[in-house]
């Protein structure tokens, strides 16, 4: 199945629901390392998704009402987000596809108000999903 190829400047859009955690999400920027270009921008290849990092995102959970802070990353791609045949620099190109698996890594735990000290969230990370938003609307890969 063909789909649009992801290029430098495209966005990883994270969904705010990460299990129990609700994250104030921001898009992550993709930077391609393939040798080929679309619209004058380098294509993204397998592995470029690992460089998407969105730090400084606030989160809360039903149990912890004092917000915490963490970092969003792409954990793994869906099967239809990595080309089977289309390559650049000897690696499969990334495709728009469906939803990727995302990870929210807690840096500063959310807290529950308590006397004498607030109780911190003990969960070190949460899992969620996201999608690619592409500026490329012409060139597809398979």
Secondary structure, DSSP 4 states (H G I P E B T S, - for coil): --EEBPBTT-EEEE-SEETTEEE---PEEP----S-EETTEEBPBTTGGGG-EEEEEEEEESS--B-EEEEEEEEE--GGGEEEEEEETTEEEEB--S-EEEEEEEEE--EE--SSSPEEP---EEEEEEEEE-S--S-EE-
